[in-house]
Amino acid sequence: MTASEFVKDQWFAACPKGIEGLLAAELTALGAAATRETVAGVYFTGPTALAYRACLWSRLANRIMLPVARLEAADGDVLYQQLRDVDWAALFGPQQSFAIDFSGENPQIRNTQFGAQRSKDAIVDWFSDKLGQRPPVARKDPDIRLSIRLGGDQAVLSLDFSGGSLHQRGYRLGGGAAPLKENLAAAILLRADWPGMAARGGALIDPMCGSGTLLLEGAMMAADIAPGLARTRFGFEHWRGHNAPQWQAIVADARGRAERGRASTLPEIRGYDADPRVIRLAEENIARIGLEKVVRVSARPLAQMTRPSHVPLPHGLVVCNPPYGERLGEKEQLRALYHQLGEVLVREFGGWQAAVFTSDLELGRAIGLRSHKRYALWNGALAAHLLLFDLVDNKLRPLSQEAAPAGVSETVAGPVELTDGARMFANRIRKNRKRLAAWLKREQVECYRLYDADMPEYAVAVDVYGERVCVAEYQAPQGVDPQAAARRLQEVQAALPGALDVPAQSIVYKQRRRQRGADQYQKQGNRGELFSVREGRARLLVNLQDYLDTGLFLDHRPLRRRLGSEAAGQDFLNLFCYTGSATVHAALGGARSTTSVDMSNTYLEWLRKNLAHNGLDERDNKLVRANCLQWLQQAGRNYDLVLLDPPSFSNSSAMAESFDIQRDHPDLVRRAMAVLRVGGQLYFSNNRRGFKLDPALDLEFLCEDISRSTLDPDFERNPKIHCCWSIRHREQARQGG
């Protein structure tokens, strides 16, 4: 078996863990046709010019890689032979030096040094046999840097387009005790919306600036300076496919933009640090990139920090990476330092925004202010957190209260004493979270049901969507005292922020009533706020405010996962498609085509946004606005995989007659099976309590109740949340399919 080549114009951008979504958005803005996130990186497609722009302009990537071939690598000999099948002369010549970055192990290739040696031998031997020359191997500053990543019995060979980590901008030769990498600093600023603040005339202040990395990254963003402009070399410059005129044109454009940016009116950017030695390092870094007129630093301890007063600065961003761990000594001293930071923020920067990056949440709480957002990031191998603070009316807690004691819930207004009932509810929330923790981590689930009226007196459903929470209060039955129901909801509202460690403003409350027909689609609000959540490979947009439902049915997560795993090479049909989350999973799973049918313009437009959010275009993903029952009458037998998930009842004005799932499902299922190819698979699901499948369907088709296998642990307490059948043609059994 020979090495297999990658699809043309496919690239990979490596990055620190936790910023994959930001990098995907950045690559899309640079012109990527499609992106696909994975752990610590993003695959993307586009021409060579896009890869050049990514090397020059990406503020977040570590490296830009050109995948060359997939290799069999069961052992060293197989890997050697596979590499001998690569056309190396298409990548570089024997006069160029090269180096190999080898990562990964398997039972036969037990260390990276052995893997790198066998790989080097294969490349050198190929050149000797084919061209009679051996290219030199250079561990330092090679002309060509190759990457081989081993996983199991396979490996991926890539050309390192960047030629070295892109976080090295060229302006920093020295740092403080624990310097922050440039691309992580850029991610912190992007998460804090510094570009938006700079565009609105806001200032940037770092009260513990160290060698000035956050300040310089912020200044480069504001001045439109490409982060790679000061680099002296890139890996692609000795690549045989390099287009030098195209690269020079891209560089010339970046230089022009930087010149215009430096000449423009830029925001106030200032930094301070108690250590004069690191201030001198910061000044050297600032001079090296030519931003002395923009970025100003001075030695000043945190206790003496004041807002600059030479010009009015009504708003801006205070950002810092305070010391943590053992860097400045004992934990108690650090707690005092962090709380002093909180005092400075409240005293000097009321009305501003603040961003604090730390690996220690206990120290973060010592600041004494309520953060409205928290992002998980990685500083190398160290898990860390970015805390964002709105300094408008943010009350400072005394240091002794920085961690809420048992029985107290922190809200926007400060600590609130819980009633016995609220404490009982909070304990159940914590217990459920602990029970689900291992599953959530293993399956990387960030949207899930945490509580579903486990205690009848607290009749709510609590759903977690990343860092936000949606609480749906079930309508109280007749005979329940309305005042008692209202009091229990107040106890839920008091208990949840502390039990979940989330700001009260990140929790949305709704009342779930039995609804019919068009009522189920009526807006509850008009905020229009869509935000992104992850579900496996998919990124999905949800709205917690405007509708009773959020745009993502959490109980159907296993079914969407199954559809994604079965969709490769299939023509997929999604009937009553809602916001199309199943369509996204099928498309990302490699479906040949998808067709999504729904009567609602709102949901089809939502699906359109979901497709775009995942880098999927509409050429192979068709959207149809139609009554599914009528549309099925004219659709041919063109589909291999069908999802049929109708409402329980509808009397929409767009339909001639009402629809009842129990009454009308036999005809609907037969129509759906008529468009399913022999050998295909239909999944029929609905949420009608007490639903019974018509026995006649079981005689006509192969029907299997798979309801239990389509429920994850977060819905095990409520197995009647939905029912689901796998349905296939009986011709498959006769044909052995």
N, C-alpha and C positions, 0 to 999 in steps of 0.2 A: 504494500500500500504506500502510495506516495503522499507527500505533504500536500494539503489542500489549501488553496489560496482564499483570501478573504474577498468579500464583495468590494468592488471599486468604490472609492470615495468614502470608505468607512474609517472612522478615527476613534481614539479613546483618550479622554482627558482624565488624568489621575488627580485626586485632591484629598485633603484631610477629611476624615469621617465627620459627618454631621453637616457638611455644606454642599452635598450633592444637588439639592434642589436649587440653591443659589447659583451653582455652576451651570446647571442645565438652562436656567433662565438667561444667564450671561451669554452662553453659546448660542442660544436662540436669537438674542439681540445682535450677535455678531454675524448671523446669517445661516446658522445650522438649519438644514431642512427637517431634521428629526433628531430627537434626543431620547436616550433611554438610560435611566439612572441604575446604578448598581452600588454596592458598598465601596466607598472611597473612590468613586469615579463615575464618569458619564460617557456612554457611547454616543457618537453623533455622526451625521453624514453631511457631506458637502465637498466642494472642489478643493484643490490644493491651496488656492488663495485663502480659503476659510481657515485652514490649518495655520497658514502664515499669520493671519490676523489673530488667531487664538494665541499663538506664541508671543506675539507682540502686545496684545491688548488684555489677555485674561489676567484679572487681578486675583483669581481664586485657584487656578490650576497649579499643580506641582509639575506636571509634564504633559506634553501632547505626544501621543504615540500613533504610529502608522502600523496597524496589524498587518503582517505580511503572510503568515501561514499558520495553519493548525497542524500540529505534529503528533504522531503516535510516539509515546515515550514509556513503554512498558519497562524498559531497562536502558542502560547506557548504550548498548549496541543498536537498539531500535532507534533511539534518539539520534545517534551518530548517522545512521543510514538515511533517516528522514531529512536531516540537515544537508546531507550530500545531494539530495534531490532539489534543493532550492537553487534558483538561478541567481547566484551571488553577484555576478557581473552587472545585473540590472540595478543593484543597489549601490555598489561602490567598486573601485578598482584596487589592484594589488599595491598601488603606491600609497594608499590611504591606510592609516592606522585604525585599529578598532578595539573595542572593549565589550565585554559581555556582563550584563547584570542578570544573574540567575537566581530565581527564588522558587521555593517549593521543594518537597521531597516526596518519595513514595517508597515502597518496600525494597526496590532495587536501586534507586538513586537516593541514597540515604543522607547526602549532604550537598549543599549548594556548590562547594568547591569541586567535587567530583563532576556534578552536572555541568558546571562552567568549563571544566577541562575537556570533557568529551565534546562539548559544543565547539570550543575553540579548535580542537583537532579536526573536526569535520570541516569547518570553514577553511582552515589553512590547507588541508589536504585537497579540497575542491579547487582552490586557486592553483595549487601546485600541479594537479592533474590537467586542468583545463587550460591554464595560461602560462604554466611554467614559472610562476612567481609566487612568493609567499608574502601576504600583507603583514606588516608588523603589528604586534599586540601592544597597546599602550594603556596602562592602568590609569594614568593621569592625562587629562585633556586629549582624549582620542578624537580623530576626525569623525569617526562613526561609532555611535553607542547603540548596542543591540540589547534588547530585553527578552528573556525567555522565562515565562511563568509556567511552572509545572503544577498541575492539579490532577491527582490520580494517575491514570495511564496516558494522559494527554498534556500537551503543552502548547502555548501560544507564543509565536515569534513576532516581535515588533521592532520597528526602527524608532529610536528615541528622537523625535523631531526637534525637541527642545534642547537636547544635548546636555542637560543638567537641570536641576530643579528651578522652575520659574519663580519660586518665591525669592530667589536671589536677584534682586533688582539691580544691584551694582552700587547702591548708595551707602550701604552699611558695611563697614570693615570691622567695627567693634560694637559691642552691646553691653548692657548691664549684666547683673548676676544671672538673670534668666530671661534673655531676650525673647520677645514674641515674634514668631515668624511672620513675614510680611503678608502672605496670603491669608493667614488666620486673622491678622489685624484688619485686612480689607473686609473679611466676612463679618467681623464684629461691627464695623462701620455700616455695612450694607444692611445688616439686621436692625440696626438702630435708625435706619433711614437718613443717614448723614447726607447722601446726595440730594434728597428732597429738601432737607433743612438748608443746605448750602444754596440751593437754587432760590430759596425764599429769603436769603440774606442772613441766615443764622450763623452764629459763631461756633468754633470748636475749641474746647478747653480740656487739657489733660493735666490734672493736678499731681500726678505721679508719672511723669512722662518717660523716665528712664532715658534710653538713647533716641527716643522720638519716633518710634515706628508708627504708632497710631496717628501722630500728627502728620508725618510725611505721606502716609497712605491717604489720609483725608485731604491733604493739599493737592496730591496728584489727581484725585477724583474731581475736586473743585476746579482745577486748572486744565482738565482734559488732557493730562499727560499720560501717554501709554506706559504701563509699568515696565515693559521690556525695552524701552527706548535706550536705556543706559547700558544694557548688556552688550558685551563685546563679541560674543559668538553664539551661534545656534547650531544644533545638531544637523539640520537639513542642508547646511551650506556645502557639505562635501558629498551629498546624496546625488546619485546620477540623474534623478528626476527633477533636480532643483531648477526652478525658473527664476534666474537672477534678476532679469528686468522687472518681472512682476513683483518680486520681493522688494526691490528698490523703490518701486512706485508706492507700495504700501508704507514703507518706512518714510518716504518723503511726505506723504500725506499726514502721517503721525507727527512728524517734526513741525509741519505747518500748523497743525492743531495745537501742539504744545506751545509754539511761539505766540499764537493768538491768545491762548489761555493765560499765559504768564502776563500778557499785556492787558488783560481784562481786569475789572474790579473784582477782587477776590475777597472771601470772607475773612474775618478776624480769626487767626489760628494761633493759639498760645499754649505753651507747656511749662510746667514747673516741676522741680524735684528737690528734695532735701539734700541730695548728694552732688556737690559741685563737680565731681569727677565725671559722673554720667552726663551732666549738662554739657561738659566740654565735648564728650563723644557725640551728643545730639547735635551740637553746633557744627562739628565736622561733617556729620551725615547730611545736615541741611545744606552746607556749603557745597558738598560733593554733587548734589543734584541741582544746585543753583536756585534754591528757594529761600534765600536769606531775607528777601523783602516780604515774604509771605508768612513764614513760620518763625516765631520768636519764642525763645526759651530763656528761663532764668532760674537761679537757685533760690528756692523758697520752701520752707517746711509746710506741711499740710495745715498746721494750726494757724499759720499766718496767711492762708489763702483768702483772697478777696476777688470779687468780680472786677475785671479791668474797667476803669471809669473814664478813660480818655475819649471814648466814643460811646454813644448809647448802644447797649446790647440787650434788647428786650427779650430775645429768645435765642436758643442754640442748644448744643449738645455738650454735656460733660461726660467724657469717656475715660476710663482708666483700667489698668490691669494691676491692681494692688498686689503686694507680696502675699504669698500663702505658703502652706507647708512649713518647712524648716528654714525658709530663706531668710526670715528676719527674727528667728528665735522662737520663743514660747508662744503657745496658742493664746494665752490670756493677753499678752501684749498686742497680738494681732487683732483680737476682738476689740480692744480699745481703739486701735488704729482705724478699723472699719467703722466703728461707731462715730469716731471723729469725722470720718468722711461723710457720714449721714448728716452730722451737724453742719458741716460746711455746705452741703447741697441745699439744705433747708434755709440756712442763713443767707447765703449769697446768690443762689440760683433759683429762687422761686419762679415758677412759670416756665422753666426750661425742661428739657428731657435729660436723662442720665442713663449711661450704660456702664455696668461694672462686670468685668470678666474675672471669674475665680473658679478654682477647682474645689473649693470648700463651701458647701451651702450653709454650714453652721456659721462661718465667717460672714457669708452674704446676709444672713438674717441679723447679724450683729450690727449691720448698717442702721437698722431700726426703722426702715421705710418699707411701705408696701410696694412690691414690684408687680407690674401689670402683665409682664410677659417673661418667660424663662425659656431659653434655648439650650439644648444639650449640644456641646461641641467637644472636640478632642484637641488637646494641645500635645501633639505627638502621641505617646501612649497613655497620656494622662486624661481621664475624663474631666471635663470642665463644664461650666455653666455661664451663660450670658444673662444677666439680670437687667431688665429695662424698667426704668422708673419715670413716671409722670410726676413732675414736681409742682403741679398745680394742686394746692390744698392737700399735700401729702403730709400727714402728721408723723412726727418723730416719736418713736417709743423710747422710753428709758432703756439703757443697756440691760438692766436686770429683767426686762420684759421681752427681750428679743426673741425668745422661744416661748410659745404659748404653753402654759401648764395644762395638765390633764383637766378636761371638763371645760376648757375655754376655747372658743372659736374666734379667729381673727377675721374681722370684716373691714370694709373700707373705713368705717367709723371707729375702729379700734376693737379691743377684746370685748367679747360679750359672754356673760355667764350663761351656761346652758342649763335648761331644765332637765329633770331626770329622763323624760321622754326623748329629748334631743340627744342626750348622751347615749341613750340606748340605740337610737338611729345611727349616730356617728360610729358607734362600736360595730354595728352591722356592716356599715360601709367599709370600714377598715378590714373587717374579717373577710368580706367578699373580695376585696382587693388582694389580700394576702393569698386567698385560695386560688385566684386566677393568675397570680404573678408569674409562676413558672411557665404556664401556657402562653401568656402574653409575650414573655421574653423569647421563648422558643419559636413561636410562630411570627414574631415581629408584628403583632396586632396593635394598632394604636386607636382604633375605633371599636367600642364594645359596650355591651350592656352590663352595668355594674350592680344594679339593684332593680327588681321588678315586683313592687308591692310584697316583698318578703314578709313584712309585718303588716297585716291588714289595716291597722290603724294609720299607717303611713303609706297611703295608696298612691305612690308615684313610681315612675320609671326613670332611672338615672342612667343616661348614656354618655360615655366619654368620647370626645372627638379630639384626639391629640391633647392639646393644652386647654381645651374648652369643654364645657359640660352642658348638656341639655336635659332638663328635668320636665317630664310630662306628668301633670297631675290628673289622675283618673277622675272622671265626674262622679261625685258622691251619689250613691243610690238614695231613693226617696226614704225618708225616715231618719237619715243621719243629720244631726244638728249642724247647720251651716256654720255656726260660730266655732264649733269644735273642729270642723274640717279646716277652717281658716287658721285656727290656732296651731294645728298640726303642720300645716304648710309653712307657717312662720318658724316652727321649730326645725323643719327641714332646711329652710333658708339660713337659719342661724348655725346649724351643725355642719353643712356641707363644706364651706371654705376651709375650715380647720381640718376636717376629716380627709379632704382630698389635697390639702396644701395648694389651693388655687385661689386667686383673687375672686372676691364676690362678683366683680363685674364681668368675669369670664364665665359665669353661669347664667343660662337662659331658662326661663320658666314658661311653661305653656299648660293649657288645660286640654286634655284629650277627651273629646266627646264622640259618641257614635254619630257618624256622618254618612250621608248618602248622596249619590249623584255628584253634581257639580260642586256641592258644598265641600267635598274633600279636597278640592283644588283651590279653594278661595284663599286669597292672601290674608295673613294675619298682620302684616306690616309692609313697609315700603323701603327698608334700608338697603336692599339689594347687595348685601355683603356676602360674597362668596369667598371661602377660603379653602386652601388645599389640605387634604389629608392623604396618607399613604395606605394602600391595601395591597400587599404583595408588590407586584411590579407596577401596579396602577397608581396614578395620582388622580384623585377625584375631588371635585368641587362640591362643597356642601353649604347650605344656608340654614343657620339655626334660628333666624329671626322671623322670616317673612311668611313661612308656611307651617302648617301643622307638622308635616313631614319635612325631613331635612335634605332630601335628595339622595339618600343612601339608606336602604333597608338593611339594617345590621344582621338580621336573622338569616338573610340569604347569602351571607359571606361564603360559606362552604360551597354552595351551588355555583357562585361566580368563580370560585377557585377551580372547581371541577370543569366548568366550561372553558376556562383558560387553558387547562391542561389537555383538553380533548380537541381544541379548535385548529391545531396545526394542519394547514392544507385543506380546511373545510370551508364550505359556504354556509355562513351562520345567519339565522333569522331570529330577531328579537321582537316578539309580538307584545303589544302593550308595554313598550320599552321603557317608559318613565324617563329618567335622566340618563339612561344608557350605560350604567356602570358595568353591566354584564357585557355589553358590546365592547367597551374598552378592554375588558379582560380577554375577550375572544380575539380582538385585533392584536393585542400585545402577545397573545399566545400563538400567533402565526396564522390566523384565519386567512384563507384566500380572498374572501370577501365577507362583508357584513351588511345586513339590511335591517334597519330598525324602524318599526311602524308604531305610530301613536297619533291620537287625535289632537293632542295639546301642542300648540305652538311654543308655549312656555317651556315644556319639557324637551321638545326637539331642539330648541335653541340652547338649553342647558347641556344636552348631549353634544351639540356642536362645540361648545366651549370645553367639555370634557375631552373630546377628541383632540382639539388643538392643544390642550394642556399637556397631552401625552405625546405630542409630535406626530399625530395621526391625521392624514388628510382625508378628504371626502371622495377621492377618486375610487377607492376600494371600500369605502364605508358609507353606504347610501342611507339617507334619511327620507322617510316617507310619512307625510301627514295624511292619515286616512283612518276610517273605521275598519278595524282589523277584520271583522266578520265579512264586510263587503269586499275588502281588498283580497282576502283569501280566495274568493270565488274566481278571480281572474289571474291569480298567481300560478305559475306552472310548477311542476315537480323539480325544483331547482336547488334544494337545500339539503345539506348533510347533517346539520345540527340546528335544532330549533328550541328556543325557550318560549314557553307559553305561560305567562304569569298575569292573568286577568284580574280585574277588581272583583270583589265579592258581589257588588251591586252597582249599577249605574243607570241613571235616567237623564243622562246628558242631553242637552238640546241638540247636539250634533248627531244624535241617534234617533232613528224613527220610532223605536220602541225601547222600553226599559230592558236592562240586562240583569239576570239573576244567575249567579254561577252554578247553584245547585240545579236549577231548572234547565239552563241553556248549555251546560258544559258538554253534553254528548255531541251536539251538532258542531260546537266550536272545536272539540278535539278531532272530530272526523275531518273537518276542513283543514286543520293544521297538518294532519297526517297525509292529506292529499298532496301537500307541497313538499313532503319529506321523501327523499330518494330511498329506494330499497338499500338497506345497509346503514341507513341513517339513524339518528337518535333524537327523540323529542323529550324534553323535560317539561312536565306540566305541574305547576305549583299554584296554590292559592291560600288565602288566609281565613277562609270561612270556617268558623267553629262548627264542629259536627258534620263537616262535609263528607259525603259518601260518593265514591266513584260508581258510575252506572255499570252494573255487572255486564251489560251487553258489550261495553268497550273491552272488557277483559276477554271476551270470546273472539272479538274481531282482531285484537292486537295483543302483543306481548306486553303486559302491564306489570310493573313491579313497584310496590310502595317503598320508597327510599327515604321517607321523612326523617327517620331517626339518624341516618347517616348524613343528613344535611343540616344538623344542628351542632354548633360548637359549644364548648363548656359554658359560655356566658348565657346560653339559653336552655341549659339542661333542666332547670327548674320549671320551665314553661314549654313542655314538648308539643303543646297544641298551638304554638304560635303560627305554624303553617303546616301544610301537608304537601307532599311532593311525590310524583310518580315518574319513573323511567318508562317510556313507551316506544316500542319498535314494531315494525311490520312483521307479520307472521311469515312472510316469504323468506325472511332471514333464517328462520329455524329450518325451513325446508331446504334452503341452500347451504346450510351449515354455517351461517353468518351470525 
